[in-house]
Amino acid sequence: MGSGDEGGGKRNALGDMLHKAIQDVGPREGGLKAEEVDALSQLFMMAFVPTGQENPRVLLSQMSDDFVNHVVSRLEEAKKNPIVGQIGQFFLIEWCYRNGHLNGDWMWKWEGIKRGDLHYNPRIPLSMLQLPKQV
């Protein structure tokens, strides 16, 4: 992937953006499991070319606690990437769910192909949460 040559051709701009987004959120050591890379790629594609069929809740459930914690710990920095900026709130809400900061589950409801609503009920305002620290 590093050279930009894929099958004899150049990687397209979206491919470059996806590669950069994975670098921006991915852990520096240990890498990601194949299913995490797949789910992350689907979330990134949802941000730019949604089909209206994606379920971010299901995709995030395939990611380890360590990875979700890692992304949330560096969310402010990572959100500078336009792709990560589109999906960052999904990681935050999933982290809240896994750590007992929501009253019940959360869901994403599509309202057409390009738009949807995130539904969740926090126990306390999200701005008051102690998020994990970047290591």
C-alpha positions as CSV (number, residue, x, y, z in Angstrom):
1,M,0.0,0.0,0.0
2,G,2.8,2.4,0.7
3,S,3.8,2.9,-2.9
4,G,0.4,3.9,-4.2
5,D,0.6,1.2,-6.9
6,E,-2.3,-1.2,-6.8
7,G,-2.3,-3.8,-9.5
8,G,-0.2,-1.7,-11.8
9,G,-2.4,1.4,-11.4
10,K,-2.3,4.4,-9.0
11,R,-4.5,4.3,-5.9
12,N,-7.4,6.8,-6.3
13,A,-7.9,9.8,-4.1
14,L,-10.6,8.1,-2.0
15,G,-8.3,5.2,-1.5
16,D,-5.6,7.6,-0.3
17,M,-8.0,9.2,2.1
18,L,-9.1,5.9,3.5
19,H,-5.5,4.8,4.0
20,K,-4.7,8.1,5.8
21,A,-7.8,7.8,7.9
22,I,-6.9,4.3,9.0
23,Q,-3.4,5.6,9.9
24,D,-4.9,8.5,11.8
25,V,-7.1,6.3,14.1
26,G,-5.2,3.0,14.1
27,P,-2.9,1.9,17.0
28,R,0.8,2.4,16.4
29,E,1.7,-1.0,17.9
30,G,0.0,-4.3,17.4
31,G,-2.1,-3.3,14.4
32,L,-5.7,-4.1,13.8
33,K,-7.5,-7.5,13.4
34,A,-8.8,-8.2,10.0
35,E,-12.4,-7.9,11.1
36,E,-11.6,-4.5,12.7
37,V,-10.0,-3.3,9.5
38,D,-13.1,-4.5,7.5
39,A,-15.6,-2.8,9.9
40,L,-13.5,0.4,10.0
41,S,-13.3,0.5,6.2
42,Q,-17.1,0.1,6.0
43,L,-17.6,3.0,8.5
44,F,-15.3,5.2,6.4
45,M,-17.1,4.3,3.2
46,M,-20.4,5.1,5.0
47,A,-19.1,8.6,5.6
48,F,-18.5,9.3,1.9
49,V,-20.6,7.0,-0.2
50,P,-23.4,5.7,2.0
51,T,-25.9,3.2,0.7
52,G,-28.4,3.7,3.5
53,Q,-28.0,0.1,4.5
54,E,-25.0,0.4,6.8
55,N,-25.4,-0.2,10.5
56,P,-22.7,1.5,12.5
57,R,-23.8,-0.1,15.7
58,V,-23.2,-3.6,14.3
59,L,-19.8,-2.5,12.7
60,L,-18.6,-1.0,16.0
61,S,-19.6,-4.1,17.9
62,Q,-16.9,-6.0,15.8
63,M,-14.2,-3.8,17.3
64,S,-12.3,-4.5,20.5
65,D,-12.6,-2.4,23.6
66,D,-8.9,-1.6,23.3
67,F,-9.4,-0.2,19.7
68,V,-12.5,1.8,20.6
69,N,-10.7,3.2,23.7
70,H,-7.7,4.1,21.5
71,V,-9.8,6.0,18.9
72,V,-11.8,7.9,21.6
73,S,-8.6,8.8,23.4
74,R,-7.3,10.6,20.3
75,L,-10.6,11.6,18.8
76,E,-9.9,15.4,18.9
77,E,-6.7,15.0,17.0
78,A,-8.0,12.3,14.7
79,K,-11.2,14.3,13.8
80,K,-8.9,16.7,11.8
81,N,-9.1,13.9,9.1
82,P,-12.3,14.6,7.2
83,I,-13.3,10.9,7.1
84,V,-12.7,10.4,10.9
85,G,-14.6,13.6,11.5
86,Q,-17.7,12.1,9.9
87,I,-17.7,9.0,12.1
88,G,-16.1,10.1,15.3
89,Q,-19.3,10.5,17.2
90,F,-20.1,6.8,16.6
91,F,-16.9,5.8,18.4
92,L,-17.7,8.2,21.3
93,I,-21.3,6.8,21.7
94,E,-20.1,3.2,21.4
95,W,-17.4,3.9,24.1
96,C,-20.2,5.4,26.3
97,Y,-22.3,2.3,25.8
98,R,-19.5,-0.1,26.6
99,N,-18.6,1.8,29.8
100,G,-22.2,2.2,31.2
101,H,-22.7,5.9,30.4
102,L,-25.9,5.4,28.4
103,N,-29.4,4.5,29.6
104,G,-29.8,1.5,27.3
105,D,-28.4,0.8,23.8
106,W,-27.9,3.3,21.0
107,M,-28.9,3.1,17.3
108,W,-28.5,4.8,14.0
109,K,-31.7,5.2,11.9
110,W,-31.4,6.0,8.3
111,E,-33.7,8.8,6.9
112,G,-32.9,8.2,3.2
113,I,-29.7,7.2,1.5
114,K,-27.5,10.1,2.7
115,R,-29.0,11.1,6.1
116,G,-29.8,9.5,9.4
117,D,-30.2,10.2,13.1
118,L,-28.1,8.9,16.0
119,H,-30.3,7.9,19.0
120,Y,-28.9,7.5,22.5
121,N,-29.8,8.5,26.0
122,P,-26.7,9.5,28.2
123,R,-26.7,9.1,31.9
124,I,-24.8,12.4,32.3
125,P,-24.0,15.0,29.6
126,L,-21.2,13.8,27.3
127,S,-19.2,17.0,28.0
128,M,-18.9,15.8,31.7
129,L,-17.4,12.4,30.9
130,Q,-13.8,11.5,31.6
131,L,-12.6,10.1,28.3
132,P,-9.6,7.7,28.1
133,K,-6.2,9.4,27.9
134,Q,-4.0,8.9,24.9
135,V,-1.0,6.6,25.6
